[in-house]
């Protein structure tokens, strides 16, 4: 048994006594929610080798799942007793309740290799729970370093174990294009492979001279999407344009501003190469983002928009002519042409649109959701302009930063003194204190970022993600307490992570 639930419930009361479960575990559930229970059954079989029996209403059971329509969509209630009662209004709520029940049991329930046990004891407890924020996201950069389908699906499982519900996939950048576009085949043929990558920090000037590549086909992304559906995680694809475009320009030089041929960029940082502002480039941006969106029906789509240098536009006669035609006074306003074109096309097809906070510097299409990464202040600005926002400030939620200032930390994007400990993450306020309370409804939630310039393997990804994602999950669930209280539960929780095969960063001595 454990008391280390993460994220912490809104209400929990421990009663006297325990309940014993044995295989086959008998569960009563509506047919509509049967698939949720079957997923739980797969987890049980994988961890402790148990089978699961779905029984009819009124039959003897270990767990009875009931519909309670008045609960919020992701909320749930649990009463652990001889017949444990789970109440929810949605399949998401049922899934989260079953996750909480697993956490109430022993660590063996989280093992990724079967460890057959005869019985499991759970404490008698009452839980009433539900999230404070609807957007509880994690961003994964698969452009700087590519991660295969199995690794992405495994990450989805880990997000679901922490009741996180969005996976934002960064699918292109200067260093690689990671999705096959049938009408633009050279994007994956040429743009998906760079000949070398930096080793260590950029200013050290050391390269590995080893090609790195990879891309997803439509069937791969469908596999990821379908797996995410079973875990109630929504995949949010991102096509980042008009900046971060050197890989695309290497594949199709006519989209760029330079006369010389380019290669997929072999440096980190921000390339000065951006799309030109011709009608053909705008058509390109619209066509690729619509194709990618078609692979994720109903999902929001992120259109990037960050870190778009104007160096080439400032020196382009064609760009200056377009500025004159539109009455623009600064080259940075040209970015708005791409933002408007892509956003409008996506919105016409029913997709919600997200963009990084730099788009606030030009005209922003109505109903665009701003992902505030430079600081929470940019999220405040978005809310004041009537736009919804997902908080993702780098000072707290960039998990490519050092996990501590210890000298033995692996190389990270920013050197010391920039570090983001799990304690710092736990102190993050999703709704900035300076935001007018009347505008707080614009804050959808928050998102942690895993940029991968210096994350090339699954084990390193684990190390940079955990335990910081565990701390983040409780913050964005809305039940953060104190660092000392959380640590006592985290010490138990990392045992679950270990059982799942997660190569998490060990906790420092208290």
N, C-alpha and C positions, 0 to 999 in steps of 0.2 A: 504493500500500500504506500501511497505517497500523499503529501499535502502540497507538493510543489507544482501547482497548476500554473501554466504560462500559455496565454495571458491570464492574469488573475480575474476571476469572475466578479461581476458587479455585486452579487450577494452569494454568500456561501455559509451554510450552517452545518457543522458536523454533529451528528446524533450518536447515540450509543449503539454499539454493535457493528457487525460486519455481515456482508453478504458473500456467499461463495458461488462462483461460477464454475461450471464444468462443460466439457464438450460432449455432445453438440450444444451450442448455445441457442436457446429457443427465443425467437423474436417474432412478435406480432406487429404487422405493419400493413398499411394500405398498399394495394398494388401500384398506385401512382408513385410511391416512394420506395418501392422494392429495390430498385437499382442502387439506391444509396446504401441500403443494408447489404446488398451483395458486394459492393466495394469494401465495406467494413469487413465482410466475411473473407475477402481476399487478403486483407491485412492480417486478420486473425490466423489464417492458415499459414501465411508467410512467417509470422512471428513465433507462434506457439503450436502450430500444426493442428489447430482446432478446425472443426467443421461448424457450420451454422445451419440451423433449421428454421425456416419461416413457417410459422403456424397460423392457423385461422383465428379470427377474433373469438374470444371466449375460451380458447384452449389454454391449458397451463403453459406459462412462458416465463422466461427470465427477464425479458425486456419487452415492454408494451409501448409502442410509439403511437401517439395520438395527435390529431390535428387540433390546434387552438388558434382560430383565425385572428383573434384580437392581438396576437403577438406581432411585433415588427418582423420584417422579412428575414433577417438573419438571427433573430433572437431564439432562445430556447429555455426550457425549464427541465430540471432533472430531479427526481426523487428516488434515491437508491434505497431499495427495500427488497423483500423476498421476491416480489415482481417489480423490477425497476420501471418507473414511468418516465417517459420522455415526451415532452410536449413542444410543438413547434407549429409555425404557419407555413413553412416552406421546406423544400429539400435541403437548402443550405443550412437552415437551423438544425435539421436532423443530423446532418453531417458534422456540424460543430459539436452537437451534444455527444455524438459517438466518439469524437476526438477527445472530449473532456473525460468521458468514461475510461478511455484507454489510459489517460494520464492518471486517473485515480488508482489504476492497477499497478502492478510491478513493472520494472524496466523491461522485463522479457517481452511484454506486449509490443515493444517497439523494435525488437530485433529484426534485422533483415535476413537472418538465416534461422530456420526453424529450430526452436529449443523446446521440445515437447514438455509440457507441464501438466500435471493431473488436475490441478484446481487453482483458482485465482480468487483472492479475497479482496473485496472492495469495501471501503468504509461506508456506513449509512450516512448519507449527506443530502442536503437540499441545495440546489443551485438555481439561481435565476440570472440569466446573462444575455448580453447582446452588445454589439459594437456601438461606439460613439460616432464613428466615421465610416462612410460607405466605401471610400477609396483607401485601401490598405495595400500598397503596391511595392514591387521590387523591379528595378530596371537591370537588365543584363545586356552588356555590350558584347555582341558576337562578331563585331567587325574587326576590332583590333586583334582579338584572338577568337577563333571559331570554336564553338562547342557543338558536339554532335547531338542528334535527337535524343539518345538515351540520357545524356547529361542534362539536357533541358527538361526532360520529363522527370528525372530525379529531383531537380530543383523545384519543379511544380509540387511534387509530393512533400518536400520540406516546407514550402510555403503553406500548403494546406495544413500541415501539422501545427502551424502557428496561427492558423485562421487568417492568413493573408490571402487576398483575393484578386490581385492583378499581377500579371507578368508582362512587363514592357520590354519588347525585343528591339534592340537598336541594330537594324539590318544593313546599314551601309555607312561608310565613312571614307576618308581619304585613303585609309590603309586596307580597304577591302569591301567589295560588294557581295552580299551574302544571300541573295535570293535570285533564283532563275526567273527571268522575264522573257517569255517566248518571243515577243515581238522585238526584243533588244538582246539578242543572244550573246553579243560580245561582253555584256555586263558580267556574265558568269564565266565565259570562256577566257576573258582577259582580266576583267576587273576584280575577280575573286582571288587572285594570287599575287602576292608581293614577293620579291626575290630575297628580301632580307628584313630583319627586325633589329631594333636597338637592344642592347643588353646593358642593364644598369640605367642610370639616369642619362637623359638626352645629352647633357653637356660633357659626358665622359667620352662620347664619340666612338663607342665600341659596338660593332654589329655582329650578329651570329652567322651571316652569310648563308642562311638556310631558308629556302622558300617556305612560305606559310600560306595556306589557302583552305578553301572549303565553301560550300554554299548549300542552301536548302532548295530542293525541288518542291513543287506544289504538294506532292504526296507526303513529303517530310513535314511540311507545315501543317498539313491536315492531321497527321499523326499527333503532333504536338497539341494542336487545338482540341482534338477529340479526347486526348488524355486529360487536358486541363478541364474540360467539361465535367469529367467524372470527379474532379477534385474541387469544383466550384471556383476555379481560378479562370479569370478572363484574360486571354492573351491580347495585348495591345501592340500591334506592329508599328514600327517607325521607319519612315523614309525621310532622311534628313537632307533637305535641299533648300536653297541653292549653294550654301557653303558645304564644307566637308564632302566635296564632290570630286576629288582628284582621281579616285578609282573609276568613277563613271567617265570622266574626261579621258583617262588613259584608254578606255575602251572605245569611246566615241569622241575623237579630238574636235570635231565640229561643234560640240556643245561648249567648248571652252573659249577662252579669250586669247590664248597664246598661239603663235604660229608654229613653235617647235613641238615635237612629240613629247608626251609625258609618260611616265611609268606610274603604276600604283605606288603610292608614297611609302617610303621605307623609314620615315621618321615618325616620332610621336608629335604631339602638339597640334597646331592649326596650320594647315596649308593655306597659302594665299590664293590658290587656284579655286575659282568659283565658276558656276555656270554663266555663260553670257546671257544677255537679256533679249535674245532674238525670239520671234514667235516659235521657232522650232524647239528652243530650249524649254519654253513654257509648255509647249505640247508634250515634250518628253516628261517633264515633271508631273504633269497631270496623268499621263498614260501609265507611268510606272506606279504611282501611288494608288490609282484606281485598280490596277491589276492586283497589287498586294492586298488592298482592302477587300477585293472579291474573294480572297482566300480565307477571310475572317468575317463572315456575314454577321452583321449586327454589332460588331465590336467597334469601340472607338479606335481612331487611327491618329498616330502622332506624326506631324509633318516637320519636326525638327525646328529649324529656324535659328539655331544658336550659332555664335561665333562665325559670322559671315564677314570676312574681310572685304573692304571696298577698294583695295589697292588696284586691282585690275580694272574695275569699273571707273575709277577716278581717271585712268589713263586711256580709256577706250572711247574713241570717237562715236562708235555705235551706241555705247551706253549713254554718252552725253546727249545724243540725239533723242533717245528714248526719254531721258529726264526732261528735256525741253518739251517733248510732246505731252508729257503728263504734268508739267508745271512743278516738277520736283526741284528742290533747292540743294539737296544733299544726296550723294550716291547711295547712302544707306537706305533711302526711301525706296530704292529699286527692289529691295528684298520683299517689300509688301506686295509687289506684282505676283511673286511666286506664292506667298502666303494666301493671298486672295484667290488665286486661280485654283490651287490645290484644295483649300478649305471649301470653296463654293462647290467644286465638283464632288467632293466627298459628302457634303451636307445634302446635296440634291439626291444622293443615293442612300440617304438615311444614316450616315455614319457621323457620330460625334467627333469633333476635331480637337486635338491637343497640340500645343506648341510650347517650346521653351520661351522663357520670359523676354528674350531679346525682341520678339515680335512686337512687344509693347512700344518699341521705338519707331514703328511705322503704323499704318492703319491696320487695325486688327478686325477681322470679320466678326460680326456679332455671334455670340454663343461659343466662341473659341474658349477652350479651357486652358488656362495658363499653368505650366509646370514651372514653379519658381525655384530655380536652382542657384542663382547667384547669391541670394539672401532672402530671408523672410520678408524684407522690406519690399521686394519686387512682388511678392504675393499680396501684400497689403495694397500696393498700387493697383494691381489687377482687380482686387475686390472693390476698391474705391471707384474703379471705372465700370463696375457692374458685371465683371466677368468672374466665373467660377475659377477656383485655383486648387491645384494639388501642391502642397508644400514639399520641397525637396532641397532645402538649402545645403550647399556643400559643406558648410561649417559644422553640420551635425550628421548629415545623411549621405555623405560620399564615402562608401566603404572601400574605395581604392586608396584612401589615406591610411597612414600608419595606424595600427591598433594601439600602440603605446609609444613612448619615447625610449623604450629599452633598446640598447644597441644591437641586440640580436634579432630585431624585427626584419623580415624580408623587405627588399626594396619595394617602395610604394611610389605612387604618382608624385606626391609632394613630400619633400624631405623634412626632417625635424627643423623647426619646432611644430610643424603641422601634424597633429595626431587626433584621432577620434576614438577614444576609449568607449567601451560599452557603457560605462558610467555617464559619459558625456551624452551618448545617444539617449540614455534613459532620462536625462534632464531636459530633453527637447520638448517645447510646447508647440503642438500642432497648430493651434490658433494663437497667433502672436499677441502678446499682452497689449500691444499698442493699437491693435485693430479695434475699431468701433464695434461694440457688441451687436449693434444693429446690422453689421455686415458679416458677422461670423458665419451666417448660413452659406456664404460663398465658398467657404473652405470645405472642399469635398473630403479631404484627408491628407495623407502624406505618402511619400514614396522614397525608399532607399535606393541608392545607385551603386551598381557594381560595374564600373568602367574597367576594361581589361588590358590596358597597355602592359601592365606588369603582372597580369594573372593569366598564365598560359596552360595550367593544368586543373583538373577537377579538384585535386587535393588542396591546391592553393586557393581555389575559389571557395572551398569550404572554410579554410582558415580565415580568409578575409570577411566572409559572410557571418560566421558564428564565433562567439555568442552575440555579436552585435545585432543580428536580425531577431534574436530572441528578445532582446531589450526593446528593439523597435516595435515588435509585434504588440507588446503590452502598452507602449505609448500610444500607438495608433488605434488600439482597441479601446483606449480611453480609461484604463484602470490602473495607471501607474501610481505607485505608492511612494516608498522611499528606497534609496539605493540599498540600504542594509536589509530591508524586507525582501527586495527582489533578489539580492544575492543569495539569501538562504534558500530560495526556491530554485535559483539558477544552478546552484551546486548539485541539486537533484536532477535538474533538466539536462545538464551536460551528459549525465549518464545515459539518458534517452538518446541524445545525439550520438554518443559513442556506439550504442546498440544499433543505431541506424547506419553505422559506417561513416559517420561524418567526421572529417579530420579538422575538428574545431580548434580554435586557439585556446590553449589551457588557461584557466583563470589564474591570475596572479594571487599571491598570498594576500589575505585580507589585512 
